Amino acid sequence: MTVIADVFKELFSMFVADVWLTLAVLILVLSVAFGVDITPSSMHVLLGFTMLAGCLLIIVAATVRYPRRLKRQKDR
């Protein structure tokens, strides 16, 4: 039973290790899904590009934030 609990703890920490990153991805996916639901199908390509740009922006922001976070943890 402890092996199963350890696997779930590891999976949880893998996906929620950086709360900011998790929330940013969830907000992006939810907003694009909402957009797909309310816009005509001709706008779906634009929403796809929005998803791509949002993912790239989140990756760049997370990459910029990571060294700063490490530095802050070192200073403590």
N, C-alpha and C positions, 0 to 999 in steps of 0.2 A: 504494500500500500504506500510506503514512503517513496518508492520509485516513481509512482504515478504522480504523487504530490510534488516531487522534485521536478518532474518534467513540466507540470503546469506552472510551477513557480518560474522556471527558466523561460518558458514561452511568454509568460506575462511580463517578465523583466525585459525580454527581448523587444517586445512591441511597445512597452510603456516606459522604457528607460529615459527617453527624452520627452517629457510631457508637451513641450512647445511643438516639437516636430509632429507628434501624434495629433495634437489638436489642429495644427495647420493643415495636415493632410485630410483629416475628417471634415473640416470646414470647406476645403476646396472641393472634395468629392460630393458633399451634400449640396453645395451651391450649384455645381454643374448638373447634378441629378435633378435638382429643382428647376434649373433652366431648361433641361431637356423636356421636363414634364409640361412646362407652360409655353414653350416657344414652338413655332411651326417647324416642320422637319427641314426646311431650307436653312435654318439657323444652326443646325446641329454640327455642321462643319466648323463654324465659328466657335461653338462651345468646345469642340475637340481641340482647337488651337488654344483656347483659354485653359483647358486642362493641361496641355503640354507646357504652356508658358508658366502656369502656376506651379507645376511640379519642378520645372527648372529653377524657378525663383526660390522655392522652398529648399531645394538642394543647395543652391548658392548661399542662402541665408544660414542654413544649418552648418555649412562648411566654414563660414566666417565666424559663426558663434562658437564653434567647438574649441578653437585655441583660447579664446577669451574665457570660456568656462573652465578649461584646464588651468589657466593662469590663476583664476579666482580660487580654485580649489587648492592650488599650491600655496597661495598666500595665507590660507587659513591655518 
